[in-house]
């Protein structure tokens, strides 16, 4: 009997290890294949019900051949442009007709009003993929044949190429940097030769499983994935899997110090960590799923994709890691193995001193920290989230941005990105007149059968036509968005026209408006979901309310600091419209994680030792592991900065700084001091609220 039991206790860990090795070997390559089903076409991620989205659908009927324009812009050494230079430019791009990837015949070179520049439009095939940079290079080489000029490529095709180039590092560079940072931190903190690699391996297995599931769903068009979602998924899985693994490994170390049997210690560690880990994962997963209420398709895409990643991280942490720890035992921590002192909850070193500080002056501690956080939070309204200008989308200098700036210097700033009006053909004249009378509109032209504005008879499809309105302001500017708002008002007033206004600027405006609406809907949903999970876990009402309030304060304080850093240190004029919402979901959900780890341990200790001692013992015991988890998570999100996009850089800073602020201030000082100051009443209406002595009696009866 004892021999059978011994074999059974070894068989389960070995079987789990073999299963995960099979998962890693079979599904691991999908972490590098997710880009095959990802799209970086930003038009696929517009608000579903917005006017600009309806225009995008309607204008497909006017595209006789699906194309993506590349705008060649020449600047000459000594203006004005000569007749010979214009002829050479037209001949240069004209020679591209019939070349692979080029659709139709490029437009003739057009000279700017100031005579210092020229532009021509080359239409390219929309699905060139990896061939796009090659085709653009051929266009650039042909355009450089104009003597006395410098040629650059602007327009959607050039922007798409730069965006694809920016995301090219996601499959390898991003994951490598994140894993390297995590490994370095774990080695420095735990001084163990094996444990960091075991934890990293578990995170890699979780990422491979998550990417395989997402790949299968995206391949069947059940979820959408772009480079941003792909990058966040990798970081989220690595960070979450590492955090959960650290909590479990710390529990296993305590259990191993208290008992000799490694299998029993592993089971006890899982049992005592299960509630905190699953509650933590539920807050993040459900917080992400709340994004399904968004009208922005990329927000909706992140919801299920991120939730899948969290589920895979939990599976790995609660199955693969315990199996390996049960097989390795004390060897996992070599050369710094568990000591008998690790079994206690008294704490030593810095966290013992932090607990003593909270015990001596709880009210002074929480009032001081709350005031500091409130001061930073007061700056949060100064963070502009009206969108990022084109010249700030890329962190480094992108060729398409430089070319677009050059184009805007010599032609109407909205050239290349006109507002698109779809209207009934019978009211075309009235619509054009209304558009041209709109302040901020430079010119209008109906699109002909050739696909060019004003190059022949207008193309009429099902009684409707397309009018392109060139704006005076740059397409990504606030002035252009204001013009679109006025333009819509003008053309909507033309009776019988059924006019709709779309285009790049309108898409940016609609995205901004939708993001603001999403925040008012999703933020309350996330807060309610997290509050309910905390109530179920802690069996209290007051403590969950305090925890939610503190992480919300931490989020606002982080936004306040971000406003200062983005404007004065990094030079950003604002953030993408979705950044505050992403920051909220990640920071609130992940911030509650650490409070869950702390307060679940505090409640466990309070059942035996009372509230005050429970807080102090819980803080001293969990301080090291939670701080390590916070540093690891901050480092993984900071790795997003290797992708040279402002959106990801801003998300990286907000989450990394916010996690550190939450770990080092909110969870270490504010929350413990509040609970100590309130006393047993903090646990109302559970038995703990009726006093420490009664709580101890209840615990004894429960045993």
N, C-alpha and C positions, 0 to 999 in steps of 0.2 A: 504493500500500500504506500509506504513512504517512498519507495523507489519510483512508483508510478507518478506520485505527486511531484517528485523532484523533476522527472522528465517533462511533465506537463508544464511546470513553471519555466523550464528552459525552452520548451517547444514554441510557446506563444511569442516570446521576443524574437526568436530566430525566424519564425514564419513572417512576422511583421517586417523584419529587416529585409528578408528576401523579396517580399511584395514591393517594398519601397525601392529596392535596388532595381527591380523590374520596371517600376514606374519611371525611375530616373533614366534608365537605359533606353526605354521605349519612347517616352514622352518628352524627355529632356530636350531633344532637338527642336521641339516646337517653340521653345523660347527664342530661337533665332529665325523661325519661319513666320511669326505673326505678322511681320511686315508684308508678307505676300497677300494677305487679305485686308490690309489696312489701306485707307484712302486719305490723301491729304488735300482732296478737293473740298475747300471750305464751303462751297455752295451746298454740299450735302449735309451741312450742319446748321442750316438756318432755322429760324423759328417756323414751326409748321404752319401756323395760321396767319403769318404776317403778309402784308401787301406785296413786299418785295419777293417773297417766295412764290406767290401767285403769278407775278410777272415772270419770274424765272421759268415757271412751267409753261406760261403762255408764249414766251419768246422762242421756245423750241420749234414751234411751227414756222417761224421765220428764218430759221437756220437751215438753208438749203443743204449745206454741208457742215457737219459738226467741226468747228475749228476753235483754236485758242490763239489769240493774236499776240505776236511779238512786235513791239514798236521799236524801229531803229531810229535813233536820234543822233544827228551829226552836229558837232560844233566846229566852226571854221576858225583858222588861226587869225585871219584878218578880215573882219566883216566889211562889206556885206558879201553874201554868198554870190559867187559868179555863176553865169549861165553854164559855163563848162562844168563847174562842180555839181550843179543840180542835174545836168544831163548824165554825169558820171555816177551820181548816186542812184538815179532811176535805172540806169543800165546795170549797175552792180546788183541791186536787189531783183531786177527783172530776170537776171541770169539764174536766179534760184528756182524759177518756175519749172516744175517737173522733177525737181530734186526729191529724194526720199524724205517724207515727213512734211513737205510743203504742199499746201492745198491752194490751187488756183494760181493766179498771177498777182504778185505783190503790187501794192498801190504805187503810183508815181511819187517821187520826192516832193514834199510840200515845204516851202520856205516860210519861216516865221516872220511876223510883222517887223521885228527889229532887224531882220536880215542876217542874223548871226547864227542861225541854226536851220536844220532841215529835219523832217521826219517822214517815215514811210512805214506802212503796216504790212507785215508778212504773216499770213494765216497758216497755222501749223495744225497737224492732226492732234486730236485731243487725248489720245491714249498712247503716247509715245513711250511712257514709262522711263526705263533706264536710258532710252535712246534720245530723250529730250535734250540733255546737255550736249550731246554730240551734234544734233541738228542746230542748236543755238550757236555752237561754236562755228559751224559752217556759215551760218548767217552773219556772224560777227566778222569772220575772215573775209567774206565777200564785201561787207560794208566798209571794211578798212581800206579798200582799194580806191577810195575817193581822195585825191591829193589835197593836201593842206587842211585836213579835217581829222577829228577824233570821233570814232563811232562807239556808241553804247547801245545796249539792248534793254528796253523797259517793257512794261505791259504784263498781262497775266501770265504769259508763258515764261518770262524771265523770273517772275515772283515764284511761280510753281517750281521752277528748277532750283532756286535758292532754298525754298522750303524743304524740298526733298533732300537737298544736300545737308541741311541742318539736322534733319531726322535720321540721316544715314548712320549716326553713331549710336542709335538706340539699342540695336540688337547686341552690340559688343561693348562699345566704350562705356555706355551708361551703366550696364549691369556689372561690368568689370570694376569700374570706379566705386560703385556702391558696395560690392562684396569686399573689395580691398580695404575700404574705409572701415567696414564692420569688423573684418578680421583683425585689423591693426588695433582697434579699440578693445576688442575682446582679449587679445593677447596681452595688452598692457594692463587691463583691469584684472583679469583672472590669473595671469601668469601660469597658464596651463598649456601644455603642449598638444593636448587632444581635444578638450572641450570646445575651443573656438572652431575647429575644423568640423566637429560633429554638428554644431549649431549651423554653420554655413552650409554644410551638406544638406541639412534638413530644409533650409530656406531655398536652396537650389531645386530640390525635389518638389517643393510646394510651387515654385515658380513654373517649373516644367509642366506640372499637372494643370495649373491654372491656364497657362498659355495654350495647352492642348484643348482644353474645354472651350476657351474663347475662340480658338481657331476654328473648331468644328461649328460653333454657332455663327461666327462671322461668315464662314464659307457658305452657309445656308441662308445668309441675309437675315438672321434672327437678331443679331446685334451689329452695331456699327463700331468700327475701330479706326481711329486716326493716330497720327504720331503722338499727340498729347496724351490720349487715353492709353496708348501702348506704354509710354514712358512712365506714367503715373502708376499703371498696373505693376510694372516691374519693381518700382520703389516701394509701393504699398505692400506687396507680398514679402519682399525681403525684410522690410522694417517690422511688419507685424509678426512674421514667423520668428524673427530674432527676439522680439520683445516677449512673446509667449514662451519661447524656449528659455530665456533667462529666468523668468519667474519659476518655471518648472524645475530648472536646474538648481536654483537656489533652495527650493523646497526639498529636492532630492538630497542636497548636501546636508540639510538639517536632519532629515530622516536617517541618512546613512551614518551620521555622527551619533545618533541615538540608538541605532540597532545594527546588528552585524549583517543581516540577510539583505542582499542587494535587491532581490526581486520584491520582497516585502516593502523595502524602502521606496522602490519605484512605484508600486501600487499606491502606497500611502501618499506619495508626492502628487500623483495624478488625482487621487481622491480629494486632497486638500486644496489643490489648485484649480480643479475643474470648474467650480462656481465662478471664480474670478475671471478665468480665461474665457469661458463661454459667454459670460455677461459682457466682458470687454469686447469680444468679437461681435456680439449681437449689436452693441451700440454703434460700432463702425459700419457693419454690414447694413443694418436698418437705416442708419443715417445716410449711407450711400444710395440705398434703394429709394429714399425720399426724393432723390433727384429725378425719379420717374415722373414726378409732378411737374417737372420743368417743361416749358414749351420749346426750349433750345435742344436740338437733337443731339449735340455733342454732350450736353449735360445728362440727357437721358441715357446716352450710350455708356457714360462712366458709371452710372448706378449699378446695373447688373454685372458689368465687367469687374468693377471693384469689389462687389459683394462675393463674386465667384473667387476672386483672389483671397479674400479674408477667410472664406470657408476652407480653401486648400491650405492656407497657413495654419489654421486650427487643427486640421486633420494631421498634418505633419507633426505639429508640436505635441499632440496628445497620443500619437501612435509611434511614429518613427523614433523620436527622441527618447521616450521612456524605454522602448525596446533596446536601444543602444546603451542607455545608462544602466539598465538591468544587466546587460551582458558585460559591460566594462566595470561597473561598480566604482570603487575608489580610484581605479586607474584613470578614469575620465578626468580627474582633477590633478593628476600627476604633473609636476612634482609637489604641488601644494594641496595635499589631500585633506579631507574633512577631519576636524579635531573635535573632541568632546564639547568644547566651548561653543561650537557651531550649533549645537542642539538647543541652546538656550535662546531666550528672546530678549535678553537684557541689552544687547548691543554694546559695541565698543567704539572708541575713537570718535571721529567727527560727528557721527549721527547720534551717539550718546550725548555729546555736548549740545547738539541742536535740540534734542528732546528736553534736556535740562533747561535750555533757554526758554522754550515754549512753556515748560512747567512753572518757571519762576515768574514770568511776565506775560501770560497769555493775552490779556486784553491789549497791552501795549504792542505786542507783536502783530496781532491781527489788524488793529487800527492803523498802525504805521504802514504795513504792506498794502492794505486796502486803499489808503490815501495815495500812495505812490502809483498803484495801478490805475486808480481813478484819474490821476493827473495825466497819465499817458492816454487813457481812454478818451479824455476830453479832446484830444487831437485827432481822433479817428474821423470826424466829419471832413477834415482837410484832405483826406485821401480821395483823389478824383478817380472815378471808375467809368469815365465816359468813352473809354476805348483808347487804343494805342495808335499814334500816328504811324504812317507807313515807314518813316525813317527811324522808328523805335521798335519795330517788330523784331528785328534781328539785333542781338547784342553787339555783334561785330559789324564791320562795314560790308554790306552785301552789294554785289554789282547792280542788281535790279533797283535797289534803293537809290544809289548814286545816279543811275540813268533816269529814274523817275524825277529826281530833283532837277536834273539838267533839263528834262522835258518841260517841267513846270516853270523854269526860269525864262523860257523863250516862247512858249505857247500858252494858251489858257491853262491854268493850273489843273483843271479837270480833264485835260486831254488824255485820251486813252482809257478813261473810266467815266463815260457819260452816264447821266441819268437816263433810264430807259422808260419810255411811255408807251403803253399799249392802249389803243383807243379805236372806236368805230371809224371806219374809213370815211363815212359820210360827214363826220364832224372834225375831220383832220385839220382843216384850215382854222377852225375856231380853237382847237386844242393847241396848235402851234402858236397862234396869236396869244393865247393865255399863257403859254410857257415862256414865250419871248418877252412878255410884259412882266415876268416875275423877276424881282430883284435878285441878282446873283447868277442869272442864266446868261451865258455869253452868246450862244447860238443854238438853233435847232435844225434838224434835217431828217426827212423820212428815209428809212432804209429801203434800198432798191432790191431788185431781184438778184443783183450781183453780190449782195451782202454788204455794200458800202453805203453810208449815208449820203444822200444827195447826188448819187451817180446814175440817175436815170429815173424812170417811172417807179413810184412807190410800189412795193410788193404788198398785195392785199391777200390775206388768208382768212377765209370764213368771215368776210366782211370787216376784218380788223387789220390795222397796220401798226408798224413800230416806228416811233420817233425817238431819235437820240438827242438829248439836250446836254450840250457841253457847259459845264459850270465854270464860273470865274475862279472860284476857290479850289484849292487842292481837294481831291476826292475824299481824303481821310481827315479833313479838318472839321472843326466845330462849325465854321462858317458854311461849309458845304452841307452839313447836316441841317442847319437852319434853312438853307436854300431849298433842300428837299421838302422840308415841312411846309414852306410857303408854296412850293411848286404843286404839291399834292392838293393844297387848299384851292389853288387857282384852277387846276384841270378838273378836279372833282366838281367844281361849280359849273362846268360846261354841260348843259343839259343834253341828255341823249348820247353822250360820248362814252359813258362807262369806262372812263380813263383810269388806269392804274399806273403808279410810278414805282419803278424798281431800279436795279443797277447796284454797283458797289457801294455808293454812299448810302443809298436807301437800306441796303442790307445791314450796314454798320449801325444806322439809326434804329432800325427795327430790333437788331440784336441788343442794343443798349436798353431800349424800352422794355423788351421781354425779360432781360436779366434783372431789371429793377422789379418787375412784377414777380419773377421767380423768388426773389429774396423775401418778399412779403408773404409768399405762400409756403415756401420750403422751410424757412427758419423756424416758424412755430411748430411745424410737423416734427422736425428733428428734435427740438427741445422736449416736446411731449413724449416722443418715443424713448428718448434717453431717460427722462424722469420716470416713466413707467418701469423701465428695466431696473433702475436703481431702487425703486420702491420694492419690487419683487426680491431683489438680491439682499437688501439691507433690512427689509421688513420694518421700514420706518417712513415717515413723511417729511419730517423736518430736515434730517441729514441730506436726503436726495435733493430737496429744494436748495439747500446751501451749496451742495456740490455743483449743481447746474448753474446757479448764480455766479459762483467763483470762476467756472470755466468760461462763461459768457463774458465776465469782466476781463479775464485774461485775453480773450479774443479781441475785444475792443482796445485793450491796451496795446496789443500787438499791431493792430491796424494803425494806432496813433504813432508808434515807433516807425512802422513801415512808411507812413506818410513822410516823416522826416528823412529817413534813409533814402527812399526812392527819389525824392526831389533834390535833396542837398548833397547826397553822396554818389548816387548812381545816375543822376541826370534824367530820370524818367519824368515826363510831364503828367503821367497818370497810369492807370492799369487797364487791362482788358476788362470788359463789363462783367465777365464771369469770375474774375479773380476773388472778389470778396466772398462770393458764395462758396467757391471751392475751399477758400481758407477757412470759412466758418465750419463747413462739414468736417474737414479734416481736423481742425484744431479742437472743436467742441467734442467730437467723437473720440479722438485720440487723447485729448486732455482728460476726459472722464475715465479713460483707461487707467491712468496712473492713480486717480482717486479711487477707482474700484479696487486696484491692487492694495492700496493703503487701507481703505475703510473696511474691506472684507477681512483683512488681518486684524484691524482694530476691533471689529465686532467679535471676532473669534477670541481675542485676548480679553475683551471686556466681559464676556460671559463668565470668565473665571476670576479676573482681577479687578473688575469695575471699570467705569468709563475713563477716569483720569489715567490710571495705570495702563489701561488698554491702549489709549492713544499713544502714550509714551513708549510702551513696549513695541507697538505696531510700527511707529515711526522709526525707532532705533533698529528694528529688525529688517524692515523693508527698504530703508533709506538707500543702502548701497546698490541693491539690485534694481530698484526703480530708477535711480539716477543713471545707472549704467544703461538701462533700457532707453531712457530719454536721450542720452547722448548718442546712442546707436541710431535711434529713429531720426534725430536731427541730422546726423551725418548722412544717412541714406537719402533723405529729402534734399539735402544740400548738394548731393551728387547730380541732381537735375540741372545744375548750373553748367554742366559740361555740354548741354545742348544749347546752342547759341540763340535762344529765342526768349524775348522779354517775358512772355506769358509764363514759361516754366521757371525762369529765374525769379520772378516775383512770387510764384507759388512756393518755390524752394525757400526763399528767405522768410516768408510769412510762417510757413509750417515749422521750419527749423528753429527760428527765433522763438516762436510761440510755444513750441514743445519744451525748449530749455527754460523759458520763463515759467511755464506751468510746473515743470519738474523741480526747479530750484527754489521757486518762491511760493507758488500757490499750494502745491502739494506738501512742501517741506515746512512752510511757516503759516500761511493763511488758514488752511483747512484744519490742521491740528490745533492751532491756537483757538479758533472759533469753537471747536467741539469741546476742548478743555474748559473754555470760559462758560459755555452754556451748560456743561455737565450732563448728567443722565437724561435731562429733558430733551436733549438732541435726538434721542432714539424714539421719541413719541411716535406712535402709540404702542410700541412693543414693550415687553416686560422689562427691558433694560431701562426704560424711562422712569420706572418706579423706584430706582435707587440701586446702588451698587450691591448692598447686602442682599436684597431680594433677587437681583440678577444672579448672584453667586448661588443662592439656594435653588433657583430655577435650573441653573447649570448642573448642580448636583443631582437634582431629580431627573434631569434628562439623561444623565449617565446611568 
